[in-house]
Amino acid sequence: MNAPFAFKKVDAAPVIRVPYVDFAAQYAEERADIHACVDRVFAKGDFVAGAAVAELEAALATKCGVKHAVALASGTDALILALKVLGIGSGDEVITAPNSFVASASCIALVGATPVFVDVAADQNIDPAKIEAAITARTKAILPVHLTGRIAEMDAINAIAAKHGLAVVEDSAQAIGSTYRGKASGALGTVGCFSTHPLKNLGGAGDGGFLTTNDGALAERIKRLRTHGMIDRNTVAEWGVVSRMDTLQAAILNMRLAKLDMLTARRRANAAQYRALLDARHVFVPPERTYATDTYHTFVVQVDRRDELRAYLLERGIETFIHYPIPIHLQPAAKGLGYGLGSFPVAEQQSARILTLPVNQYLSSEQIELVATTVNQFFRA
């Protein structure tokens, strides 16, 4: 999941030659389609729980290879409601990674449970070899994060979960369309949780999210909880929330879902070009796996002198981000969990070295080459 970061101040704003995202290009490409979505929704007036929502849920279930998808107001709501319907709450523990966007851990705290972190591997995903040591009598679930669009090592994670009777909640916010051993993200655990924030590969025109599962009872309860816990307009079965996806968002996502495979192919081509051009002596990129397909929500490299390189790129009109500069266990909000500097050395070391290069689908081959050449020049200098 994403959050904005401020760029380092410079005396004069550089002319951006390679934008990190390009919403203007996206709108230019989709303008007629977006206007058609708006016209359909406004003509019907079905702004909440309209037909487009059910259509999107059916299409997402097919895309993810599951029986059920439930559209929600955000990816964070998907995580919170997933944990709630799994019966996780006060006194329970959920194991996750410390190097994600904060929502991966905050959702655990918001249902009253305790996030328990374990360190990550070289590819920035949770290290399965370190999970069992963190399991206690209070552990109820494992929440792996498919960071950057790269699915975590789910065979090992699921084996541990089965051995200890734990649920597996996939944080698939960055991984729509990613696959692992023939299965899509969101179909590899008990529940999959996705975001459709505008920055995501499948993004809307505002916040949104959805949940995937093969458990019909779980899906039905989520649908009830997202509308105040109501069975019908006059009967409330349990206390719920308001987490419905707007019909307009669903209409736009339906349109974009039809183009997702093409978008993914563009981003994968950009990533492949980076891999071919970047100097591996100075730039580490987690290698692709023959049994998985990464979708490159972000293209994250690991480098020495990261902050110097970032300033060097920005001076030359190349935008970058850092996902994420401060691990969750070192955030002020996590102070009460008892962790500190040195608790997770791999994640901490990576947080000082990671840099996200632009990989959006509107970049040209020439722009990718410019970024890679400029990175290589920095290290040669």
N, C-alpha and C positions, 0 to 999 in steps of 0.2 A: 504494500500500500504506500501512497505517496504523500509528501508534504512539501510545501515550497521552502526553498532556502535562498538567502540573499547572496548575491554575488559580491566579491570583494570590491570595495570602492576604488575607482580609478579617477584620475584628474579629468579625463574626457571620455564620454561613453564611446566605446568602439563601434564601428560599423559591423553589424552581425552578418557574417558570411555563411555561417553554418548554425542555424537555430536548433536548440534542443528539441523543441516541439514546433509545429507549424499549423496552428489552428486556422490561419487564413487560407492556406492551401487546401486544408480539409473542407472548409466551407465552400471555397470556389469549386471544388470537385463535386460536392454533394448539395449545392444550393437548391437545385430543382427538387431533389428527393426530399430534402428537409421541409421545403415549403409544402410539398404534397402531404407529408406526415401531419403537419400543422393543420392543413385544410381538412383532412379526414377526421381528425380528433375534434376540431372546433365545430365542424358540420354536425357531428353526432352529439356533441356535448357530453360525451362519456369520459370526463376528465379523471375519474377515480374508478379503478376496477373495471376498466373498459375491455372490449374484446381483444385489443392488442396485447394485453397482459397475458391472457390465457394462451394466445398464439405464441408469444415469446417463451413462455414456460414450456410449451410442448417442443418448440424448436431447440431450446437449450438442453432439455432432457435428451433429445436425439443427439445433439452435438457432443454431449459429455458421456453418452452411452449409459445413462441411468434411467430408472423408471419415473423419477419425479424431479422437477425443478420448481422452486418457489421464489417468485420475484419479491424483492424487499426494497426498503428505502436506502440502504447502504450496505457495504461489505461488512462494516463493523456490526450492524444489526444482525447480519447473517451469523457471525461468530457468536455474539451474545445469545441469540435465540437457539442456536445449535447446542451450546453448552447447557442452557436452561432446560431444553427438552430431554437432554441426556441425564438430567437429574443432578447436575454438578452445581454445588453451592458452598455454603459456609463449612469450613473444616476440610474441604477437599483440595487436592493439588492437581495441577495440569502442567505437564512438561512441554517446554517450547524452547525456541532459540532466542538468544539475546540481541541479535543483529538485524531484526526486522523493523518495520514501521511500528510505532508504539501500540497500535490497535491490536496486534497479535497477543500482547500481554495484557493490555488494559481490559480487554473483554473478559479475561479470566477473573481479574480483580472485581469487575463490575457485577459479576454474578455471585460474588462473595467468596470465591475460591482464591487460592494462592498460586501465582505463576512460579514455576520452578524451572530455572534455566539450565541448559547444558551447552557446552561449547560446540563450535561448528568445525567442519572439515575445510580443506583447501578450497573447495568450490563454493564456500559460504553457506552451504546448507547444513542443517543439524547433523551432527556426527552420531550415527546409530551406535557406534562402539561405546559411547559415553552415556547412553540413555539408561541402561539397567542400573547403574550405580546411583542414579537419582530417584529411582522408584522406592516409595515407602508404602506403608499400609494405607495412607491417605490418597495415594495417586489414583485418579479416576480416568485420565485420558492423556494421550500424546497429541500435541498440536504442531505438526511439522509445517514449515513455511516453504513454499516453492518459490524461493527468491529468484528474481530476474526472469521468471518464466522457465526455470530449470527445476524439474520435479525432484524432490528429495529421494533418497534411496528407500523406496517404499517397501520393497520385499523384506528388508531387514527390520524396518520399523513395524510393519504388520506382524512379523514373526514375534517380536518382543511383546507387542500388544496382545496377541493371542495367548502367549505364554502366561501373561499376568492378568488376563481378563480386563483389558483396558479398551476404551473407545479410541478411535482415531479421527480427529477433526482436521481435515486438510485446509490450511490457509492457502487457497488457490487464487488470491486476489490478483496476482501478477501472472497467472499461468493459464488463462483461457486458451484452449487448443493445444496445449503441451501434452505429450504422450510419454508413457513409460511402459515398456514391455507390452505394447499393444493396447493399453488402456489409457483413457484420457484423464487429465486432472479432474478431480471431483468425483471420480468413480473408483478411487483407490483406497478409500477409508470408509468410516461409518457415515460421515457427512462431508461435503465439500462446500467451502464458503468463498464467494467471488465478489469482487467489486466491479462496478461499471462507472467509476469516476471518469471524467473526461480524459484523463491521462492514460487510462488503461487501453490495451489493444482493442478490446471491445468496450468503448466508452460512450456514454450518453452526453446529454447537454446539461448535466448536473449530477448530483449524487444519486447513486442507485447500487443495487447489489442483488445477489440471488444465492440460493442454497440448493445443493443437489444431494440426492439420497436414493437408495433402493428400498428404504423403509417407508411403506405407505402410511402407517400410523403416525410416524414422526412428521412426515410431510403434512398430513392433515392438521396436526396440532400446531405446526408452524403457521399454517394458513389461518388458523383460528386466532393464534396469539398476535399476528400482525394487524388484526382488526379488533383490538380491545378484548380479545378472548370471547367474541360473540359467536354463537351458533347461528342465530338469525338476528334481525334488527331489534328484537325485543327480549332476547335471552342471552345472558352472559354466563358462560360456563366457568371461566376463570379470569383472573386479572390479566389483562394483556397490555399491549402498547399500540401505537400507530406506526406501522412500518410498511405501508403499502407503496408500491412503485406507481408513480403517476403514469397514466395512459400515454401521455405524450412521450415520456422517456421510453416506454415500451415500444412505441411505434418507431422511434428513431433507432432503437437497438435492434428491432426486427430488420430494418433496412440495412444496418451495418453488419449484422450477423451474416447476411447473405454474401458480404464481401470479405469476411474475416479471413478465409483461406488465402485470398489474394494479398491481403495486408500482411499476413504472416510470412508469405513467400518473399515479399519485398524486404521485410526486416531480416529474415534469415539470409537473404542475398547480401544485404549490407554487412551483417555480422561475418559472413564468409569472406567478404572483401577485406574487412579489418584483419581477420586472422591471417590472410595471405600477405598483408602489407606491414603490419606492426612488427617491430623488432623484438623477437622473443627473448633476447638477452636482457632487455630492460622492462618488458611489458608482459605480465602474466595474465592469461585468459584461461579460465577453467576449460579443459578440453571437452569436446562433445563426446557423447557416448553412443555406441552403435545401437543400443536398445532403447534410446530415448530421443525425443524431438523437442528441442528448446524453442520457445517462441520469442525470446528477446524483448520482453517488456522493457527491459533495460539492458544495455551492453556495458557491463562493469569490468574494468581492468584493475589490476593491482600493480602499483608502481612505487618506487622510492621517490622522495622529493615531490610528493603529490601536490601540495599546496603551491609550490613553485611552478610546477607544470600547469596547474589549473590557471594561474595568473598569466602564464606565458600564452596559453591558448586563448584566453579571453582578450588579451591585448591584440591578438591577431584575428578577432572576430569569431571565435569558436566557443559556443556556450557548452558548459558541462554542469553536472550536478554531483552531489555526493549522497549516496543512499546506503548507509546513513552514518553521519560523522560521530555520533555519540551512541554507543550501545545502550539498550534499554536498561540494563542493570546499573548503569551509571547515571541515569536520569534522576533528577530530584524526586520525582514521584515514586521511584523504586527504593528510596532510602530505607524504608522499613523492612525490606526483604532480607537485609543482612549481607548483601554483596558489596564488593568494593573493587578498586583497581587491582588487577591480578587474578580475579575470580575466573575469568574466561580469557586466557591469554591469546588464543587464536583469533577470536572475534575482536579483541582489543587491538591486536597488531594489524588486522585487516582494516579496522576503522580508520587507521592513520594512512592507509595505502590505497584504499579503493577510490576509483574515479569513474563516473558514468559518462561515457562518450555518447554523442547524439547518434541515434540509430533509427529515427522515425522514417516512416515509409515514403515520405516526400523528398528525401535526400537523393541527390544525383550521385552517380558513380564518381564524378569529379569532386564532389564535396567530401565523400568518404575518403578519397585519395588525399585530399588536402588535409583532413584531420590526421590521418595516419602519418603522412609525410611530416607534418608539423610536430607531432609527438616524437617521431624518430629524430628530427632535427634537434629538439630540446636535449635529448640524451647524448647526441653526438657532440653538441656544443659543450 
